[in-house]
Every structure is written in structure tokens, then in C-alpha cells.
Amino acid sequence: MKKLLLLTLCLMVKSLSMQAQTISGKLIDEHKQPVAFANVVLQTLPDSVFLQGTITDEQGKFVFDKVNQNQSEKLIQISCLGYESLHQHVVTGDVGVLSLRSSAIMLGETVITGRRPTYSLKGASLTTNVENTLLSSLGTAHDVLKRIPGLKTGDGTVEVFGKGTPIIYINGRKIRDLSELEELNSRDIAKIELITNPGAEYDAEVKSVLRIKTVRRTGEGWGGNVRSMLQKGRLWSNNQQLSLNYRKNNLDIFGSFYYNKQKRKTGQEDLQTVYTDKLLEIDGDSESPYSTENIQGEGGANYQLNENNSLGVRYTYNYYSSDSHVYSLFRVRENNLDFDKFDFTNAMDGSGETHKVNAYYNGVWGRQLNVDFNVDWLYSDNDTRQNIMENSMNEEDRTVHSVSGSRNNLYACKLVFSHPVFAGILQFGTEISLTNRHSHYVNEEQIMNDAFDKITSCNQAGFVSYDLPVGKTSLNAGLRYEHVSFNYYEDGVKQEGQCKEYNNLFPSLSFSFPVGKAQFALGYSARIQRPGYFMLRSDVQYANRYTYERGNPLLQPEISHDLSFRADTSLFNCLLFIPIPRML
């Protein structure tokens, strides 16, 4: 019976793979051993635009499904800690066996030696051990994430292959500013867990989660560290950090100061087509040098009540400023005829500050009831000033001055209980968040109308899930309920037609099981994508004389029902993912 089921599943996967173009291959090292958990990125040629990303399985195999055939040749980029990166031109089909060469990690003039990190894969969760491995010597948490399988990082961004931007937790505390990743030293990280199919305990918008657990420090007295870094790209950048802490008995008091100065220069080519009563084609070349300055201070305390209960509080203050200049030359064609050419300069500077307070409690009530409670308050205030100058060949020159900004308040709390029930773990809890946002846009020349908007929202959620492992088989089922109310105001007047209220249930189910040497996983989850506040704004902002920008307060969220099937065997590795979108 097992052989018949395995054969049937193999034929299903083979049939599905034949309906779509794929790129597959296998990675080995210099000793002919499979290289597992390597990042494999598929890019276009010649501009190296990201298309897809995946990681190799335990046999070193990888596969890209549903590859776009608009361009025959593509590029795969392969990277794995402890090996030299590999670039390979490919077309669809099997690229065969690729070999990676071992390499030492260089930090400045220092060669970092040590053992490679170990990985453990359980269902949709991949855990990377960092403590006492090569990863612990890289510098910051952001440096570590660059080398975690399944992740793609950029300047201040983190993305999960196929899942977008994850939410990130450090010791169970949700971080709301990615600059914290630059402040966390890699030596202080114990392990990192990547979850690609989050359960009911997470917000329905969340498609992936990163959970970072730090090393528990021992000993008493004063401690600290100082870190300084200087970087050279096209321009110079630097950052400095000072951290101090004091531990006595069960009390840990900590504080830190962080300074970061970044300078960049980017280039861009634009092509825009505008369909009105006339056909306008606008293309241009731009160069944009910019700089940002970030100053952050943090302080707080943790207290261990006893072996099973702890609590803590932290306060964070952040100030930032930015300065940029965009220099562009635009060429305009009207109905396929040359119409105009104009120089465009956008001098922009901004500044803002953020206050954050987090308090937490983790404990065990009775013998087996685990409790996790977090409460957050955040306030941010920012303004951006723009000075746009346009020098046109055929029309009048124009200068546009504007000021835009927002004031934001967030209150959030999350309470989670977990308790063993029969052979599994039952988890349940609630989550509430309140936001209040005021935004403004003021144009001195009154080319655009001034706008003053207000958005308030309340999200109340309750959830329950059950995780049942039985040998090598695992079952997880969850249900989340969310009530969301959303109110929109223009110039202090409530816009009834733009206010919204939603009540939604989000079920999730996953089941993994072995058949012989094969491991199969079936999954289903309902997710929602809500438009961001910036997309919902009603003010019209000036971009250039041919382009204005505005949001749409009438945008609706989108619910998707995601079905997934995963198979891992020594014969093949297949992932089938079917999103079924539905507008509310």
C-alpha cells in the first residue's frame, strides 16, 4: 500500500512539473558530498533582477517552478556559508551537478575559522544554530541574516523567498524598527528560527516569521562592548555603538547608544507612458546622492522572579535625519513626436523621532501552563521638506515647495497561553492593537491643494491552535478571528463612505508524514493583505509637471486561500503553491 501511495504521489508531482517550465540541479562540495541549505537565487540577464529564490534540500537539490519563458537565458547565484559564491548561466531544465569550493570567511585582514552552523528542519520551520559557529563572528544580527538559508537582505530590508517581508521577534518581543538588527551583536545570538507557514497565533497579514533567541548571559557585575565600523562604497559610511549592562542576583540593567551615518549614490532610468487624449512618453536618467543619520539610545531592565517567571521593560528613543538631491533629465514625446525636454532637481530633507516602550512577562503558572505577555507603545513624528525645480525647453520653468509628514500613535498587547493536552500542545490567546495617525501635505505655491487627514484603527483578535506530533508525523490546526474597525477623516470631518469594519475567520491546517524514505507535507491557510496607510491617503502630491501622486482611501483588503504540497525524497523535491485570491 505504501509503495502504491508513493508511486501515485510521484506521478502527480511528475504530471504537475511537466505542465510548467522548471530549472533544477544539485549542489555538491569538493568531497562529492551534498551541500544542504544553500541559498539559490534566480535572476534575469543582463540586468540581474530577482525572479525567485529557494534553498537546497538535504540531498543538495533545488528546483525553480513556473519559470517565465519570456527570456531564454537566466542567471542563478548560489551562496552558502563556508563556500565561494557561484554564478551560472542557465536555461530551463536540469542544470546537472554543480560543485562549490570551500573558502574561509574574511573580516578585514582577519580570517575567521570555526565550525559551520547546524540546521534543523521541522515542517515549515528552519532553525539555524548561531552560537559558537562561524556566524557568531560576523558582526551584527543583520550580517548574520545575510547568510541564513531562505533570506534575501538589502539596505535596511529583509525578505523571505516567496513570502515577502517577515515580522521579527527577539526573545519573543516583536521589533518594530529594523535598526535593532544593527545593534544586536552576532556573538549574542543563540539561534534563529525561520517560519514560512505561521500559525493562528500570528496576525493574518503575516506570511513569514523570524524568531531570534539570544544567549543567556551568566555572571555578575559590569559588562559592555564598543563597536565601530567604517564602510566604503561609492561614498563613505560609518557607525558606532556602546553597550553597557549590570547584573546582580536576578536583576539585569542595560543601556546602549548607537550612531549611524550612511551615504549612498544611486542611478536610475525611467520610462513612463501616460494615456490621456494624447499619448505622452516620458523617459529620463536620474542620479541621486543621499545621506541619512540615525541616533538611538536605549535602556531597560530584566528581572528573574524565580526559575520559571521573568519580566522586564525597555525604552528606546530614535532620532533620524536625511538629505537627498535627485538630478534628472526628462525627455517628453507627444503622439510619438518630440515635445519637450526639462531638467529636474528635487532637494529633499527630512527628520523625525520615535519613542518606544515595551514591557513583557514570561512565566509558568502551576506546573504546565505557559504564559507570554507583551505590551507596546510607540509614538513617531516626522516631516519631509521638498524643493523641486524644473527648467523646461518649451514650457515655463517651475518651482514647487512642499512639506509633508505624519504623527503616529500605536498601542498593542498580546497574551498567549500554552498547555499540554493529551499528546500535543494547545495554544490560545488574544491580541489587540490601536493606531491613530495624523498626516498633512502643504504646498506653498498651491499647485496642489493642502490636505490634513486622520486615520484610526482597532484590531482585536482571538486565536487557538493545536500541535500534535506522533512519531515522524505532525498535525497542526488553528483558527484565528479578527475584528477590524477603520475610520477615515479629511480636515477633521469623518468620511462615512471610507470607514470600514471587518469580521473574519482565518483557519490554518498542516499535515506532514513520511512514506518510506519520502517526506510529504500538505498545508492550507487563509491570509489577508491590507493596504498600508500611505496607500490609503487622499492628498495629491506633486512628482513632476506630468505626474501627480495620491492614494486611494477606497482600497479594500484581499483575502487569499493558500494551498501547498511539499515532497522531499531522494528522487525529487517539489513544492506546489496555489494562492486563491478573493477581494473583500
Summary of the structure (lengths in Angstrom):
residues: 584
radius of gyration: 26.4
end to end distance: 43.7
largest distance: 80.2
contacts: 1798
relative contact order: 0.09
helix: 7%
strand: 66%
